[in-house]
């Protein structure tokens, strides 16, 4: 699920994945929406953000 960055971050979502294209400083997600998978996940470890995209540039 690929979406463009939006100007505003998603409220009530804290994401610490700073290697994601949608990550913003302050632990925000700037994707317009996100998809979490998989169905029937058993624990936190198994639960992933399917919208994640590796950040290509450099982050200081
Ligand atoms: S798309 Fe997913 S992994 Fe990326 S910043 Fe948003 S919540 Fe985090």
Backbone and ligand atoms as CSV (ligand in chain L), in Angstrom:
chain,resi,resn,atom,element,x,y,z
A,1,UNK,N,N,0.854,-1.196,0.000
A,1,UNK,CA,C,0.000,0.000,0.000
A,1,UNK,C,C,0.883,1.237,0.000
A,2,UNK,N,N,1.096,1.859,-1.142
A,2,UNK,CA,C,1.932,3.054,-1.201
A,2,UNK,C,C,1.080,4.307,-1.306
A,3,UNK,N,N,1.343,5.245,-0.414
A,3,UNK,CA,C,0.622,6.518,-0.411
A,3,UNK,C,C,1.636,7.635,-0.282
A,4,UNK,N,N,1.242,8.835,-0.644
A,4,UNK,CA,C,2.153,9.977,-0.548
A,4,UNK,C,C,2.143,10.569,0.850
A,5,UNK,N,N,3.212,11.264,1.176
A,5,UNK,CA,C,3.256,11.943,2.460
A,5,UNK,C,C,2.192,13.036,2.495
A,6,UNK,N,N,1.554,13.198,3.621
A,6,UNK,CA,C,0.597,14.290,3.754
A,6,UNK,C,C,1.253,15.387,4.572
A,7,UNK,N,N,0.656,16.578,4.582
A,7,UNK,CA,C,1.232,17.712,5.309
A,7,UNK,C,C,1.070,17.540,6.809
A,8,UNK,N,N,0.063,16.818,7.176
A,8,UNK,CA,C,-0.258,16.676,8.590
A,8,UNK,C,C,0.008,15.255,9.053
A,9,UNK,N,N,0.405,15.096,10.280
A,9,UNK,CA,C,0.633,13.749,10.770
A,9,UNK,C,C,-0.672,13.149,11.289
A,10,UNK,N,N,-0.665,11.848,11.443
A,10,UNK,CA,C,-1.845,11.153,11.955
A,10,UNK,C,C,-1.897,11.334,13.468
A,11,UNK,N,N,-2.963,11.893,13.942
A,11,UNK,CA,C,-3.113,12.088,15.371
A,11,UNK,C,C,-3.377,10.738,16.037
A,12,UNK,N,N,-2.932,10.598,17.248
A,12,UNK,CA,C,-3.107,9.390,18.037
A,12,UNK,C,C,-2.266,8.220,17.530
A,13,UNK,N,N,-1.361,8.477,16.596
A,13,UNK,CA,C,-0.419,7.440,16.201
A,13,UNK,C,C,0.983,7.912,16.536
A,14,UNK,N,N,1.659,7.136,17.354
A,14,UNK,CA,C,3.070,7.395,17.637
A,14,UNK,C,C,3.859,6.312,16.934
A,15,UNK,N,N,4.761,6.713,16.070
A,15,UNK,CA,C,5.594,5.735,15.385
A,15,UNK,C,C,7.056,6.113,15.570
A,16,UNK,N,N,7.854,5.158,15.967
A,16,UNK,CA,C,9.272,5.428,16.214
A,16,UNK,C,C,10.164,4.893,15.098
A,17,UNK,N,N,9.547,4.427,14.018
A,17,UNK,CA,C,10.311,3.831,12.921
A,17,UNK,C,C,10.932,4.935,12.057
A,18,UNK,N,N,12.067,5.443,12.495
A,18,UNK,CA,C,12.682,6.593,11.811
A,18,UNK,C,C,13.359,6.232,10.491
A,19,UNK,N,N,13.293,4.976,10.104
A,19,UNK,CA,C,13.827,4.561,8.811
A,19,UNK,C,C,12.718,4.507,7.760
A,20,UNK,N,N,11.528,4.939,8.126
A,20,UNK,CA,C,10.394,4.938,7.198
A,20,UNK,C,C,10.277,6.294,6.522
A,21,UNK,N,N,9.885,6.261,5.269
A,21,UNK,CA,C,9.690,7.461,4.464
A,21,UNK,C,C,8.646,8.398,5.083
A,22,UNK,N,N,7.708,7.862,5.798
A,22,UNK,CA,C,6.612,8.656,6.348
A,22,UNK,C,C,6.870,9.153,7.765
A,23,UNK,N,N,7.960,8.728,8.331
A,23,UNK,CA,C,8.289,9.136,9.697
A,23,UNK,C,C,8.634,10.618,9.747
A,24,UNK,N,N,8.165,11.304,10.785
A,24,UNK,CA,C,8.522,12.708,11.000
A,24,UNK,C,C,9.042,12.871,12.421
A,25,UNK,N,N,9.958,13.810,12.567
A,25,UNK,CA,C,10.566,14.059,13.864
A,25,UNK,C,C,9.499,14.317,14.917
A,26,UNK,N,N,9.675,13.725,16.078
A,26,UNK,CA,C,8.680,13.809,17.126
A,26,UNK,C,C,7.893,12.516,17.203
A,27,UNK,N,N,8.325,11.536,16.388
A,27,UNK,CA,C,7.671,10.230,16.316
A,27,UNK,C,C,6.249,10.314,15.774
A,28,UNK,N,N,6.140,10.989,14.632
A,28,UNK,CA,C,4.854,11.118,13.949
A,28,UNK,C,C,4.872,10.348,12.636
A,29,UNK,N,N,3.681,9.978,12.190
A,29,UNK,CA,C,3.520,9.355,10.882
A,29,UNK,C,C,2.810,10.341,9.969
A,30,UNK,N,N,3.380,10.615,8.797
A,30,UNK,CA,C,2.783,11.602,7.887
A,30,UNK,C,C,2.065,10.958,6.705
A,31,UNK,N,N,1.910,9.639,6.720
A,31,UNK,CA,C,1.116,9.000,5.667
A,31,UNK,C,C,-0.347,9.394,5.865
A,32,UNK,N,N,-1.106,9.563,4.774
A,32,UNK,CA,C,-2.525,9.927,4.897
A,32,UNK,C,C,-3.318,8.869,5.663
A,33,UNK,N,N,-2.929,7.641,5.510
A,33,UNK,CA,C,-3.543,6.547,6.264
A,33,UNK,C,C,-2.537,5.417,6.316
A,34,UNK,N,N,-2.734,4.515,7.230
A,34,UNK,CA,C,-1.815,3.387,7.322
A,34,UNK,C,C,-2.591,2.086,7.381
A,35,UNK,N,N,-1.900,1.031,7.005
A,35,UNK,CA,C,-2.510,-0.293,7.044
A,35,UNK,C,C,-1.636,-1.172,7.923
A,36,UNK,N,N,-2.260,-1.813,8.883
A,36,UNK,CA,C,-1.542,-2.684,9.799
A,36,UNK,C,C,-1.919,-4.139,9.520
A,37,UNK,N,N,-0.941,-4.989,9.521
A,37,UNK,CA,C,-1.140,-6.408,9.215
A,37,UNK,C,C,-0.350,-7.270,10.208
A,38,UNK,N,N,-0.563,-8.569,10.232
A,38,UNK,CA,C,-1.563,-9.329,9.486
A,38,UNK,C,C,-2.801,-9.599,10.339
A,39,UNK,N,N,-3.848,-10.057,9.673
A,39,UNK,CA,C,-5.023,-10.532,10.365
A,39,UNK,C,C,-4.612,-11.708,11.260
A,40,UNK,N,N,-5.239,-11.837,12.372
A,40,UNK,CA,C,-4.966,-12.938,13.319
A,40,UNK,C,C,-3.557,-12.899,13.923
A,41,UNK,N,N,-2.960,-11.715,13.992
A,41,UNK,CA,C,-1.650,-11.599,14.630
A,41,UNK,C,C,-1.762,-12.032,16.083
A,42,UNK,N,N,-0.712,-12.676,16.560
A,42,UNK,CA,C,-0.755,-13.223,17.916
A,42,UNK,C,C,-0.107,-12.323,18.964
A,43,UNK,N,N,0.822,-11.484,18.519
A,43,UNK,CA,C,1.493,-10.616,19.472
A,43,UNK,C,C,2.053,-9.364,18.789
A,44,UNK,N,N,2.619,-8.505,19.565
A,44,UNK,CA,C,3.161,-7.243,19.070
A,44,UNK,C,C,4.218,-7.482,17.992
A,45,UNK,N,N,5.033,-8.459,18.239
A,45,UNK,CA,C,6.131,-8.796,17.344
A,45,UNK,C,C,5.647,-9.128,15.936
A,46,UNK,N,N,4.508,-9.760,15.888
A,46,UNK,CA,C,3.971,-10.228,14.612
A,46,UNK,C,C,3.232,-9.115,13.856
A,47,UNK,N,N,2.927,-8.052,14.545
A,47,UNK,CA,C,2.109,-6.985,13.976
A,47,UNK,C,C,2.978,-5.937,13.276
A,48,UNK,N,N,2.688,-5.691,12.008
A,48,UNK,CA,C,3.515,-4.781,11.215
A,48,UNK,C,C,2.708,-3.703,10.520
A,49,UNK,N,N,3.387,-2.591,10.247
A,49,UNK,CA,C,2.782,-1.544,9.441
A,49,UNK,C,C,3.096,-1.855,7.980
A,50,UNK,N,N,2.055,-2.157,7.219
A,50,UNK,CA,C,2.232,-2.532,5.816
A,50,UNK,C,C,2.504,-1.315,4.941
A,51,UNK,N,N,2.292,-0.133,5.468
A,51,UNK,CA,C,2.514,1.105,4.712
A,51,UNK,C,C,3.987,1.517,4.742
A,52,UNK,N,N,4.749,0.918,5.630
A,52,UNK,CA,C,6.178,1.228,5.744
A,52,UNK,C,C,6.887,1.209,4.396
A,53,UNK,N,N,7.687,2.236,4.167
A,53,UNK,CA,C,8.548,2.275,2.986
A,53,UNK,C,C,9.915,2.748,3.451
A,54,UNK,N,N,10.973,2.078,3.046
A,54,UNK,CA,C,12.299,2.484,3.502
A,54,UNK,C,C,12.627,3.905,3.055
A,55,UNK,N,N,13.165,4.670,3.969
A,55,UNK,CA,C,13.566,6.038,3.662
A,55,UNK,C,C,14.851,6.001,2.850
A,56,UNK,N,N,14.858,6.699,1.721
A,56,UNK,CA,C,15.999,6.609,0.797
A,56,UNK,C,C,17.109,7.616,1.065
A,57,UNK,N,N,16.749,8.738,1.645
A,57,UNK,CA,C,17.741,9.800,1.810
A,57,UNK,C,C,18.546,9.679,3.079
A,58,UNK,N,N,19.128,10.774,3.498
A,58,UNK,CA,C,19.920,10.819,4.721
A,58,UNK,C,C,19.134,11.561,5.777
A,59,UNK,N,N,19.146,11.041,6.991
A,59,UNK,CA,C,18.447,11.701,8.082
A,59,UNK,C,C,19.488,12.011,9.156
A,60,UNK,N,N,19.592,13.277,9.494
A,60,UNK,CA,C,20.583,13.650,10.489
A,60,UNK,C,C,20.067,13.502,11.826
L,1,LIG,S1,S,3.879,4.380,7.553
L,1,LIG,FE1,FE,3.925,2.979,9.310
L,1,LIG,S2,S,6.102,2.674,9.749
L,1,LIG,FE2,FE,5.936,4.474,8.457
L,1,LIG,S3,S,5.869,6.232,9.852
L,1,LIG,FE3,FE,3.742,5.622,9.411
L,1,LIG,S4,S,3.170,4.188,11.039
L,1,LIG,FE4,FE,5.409,4.360,11.014
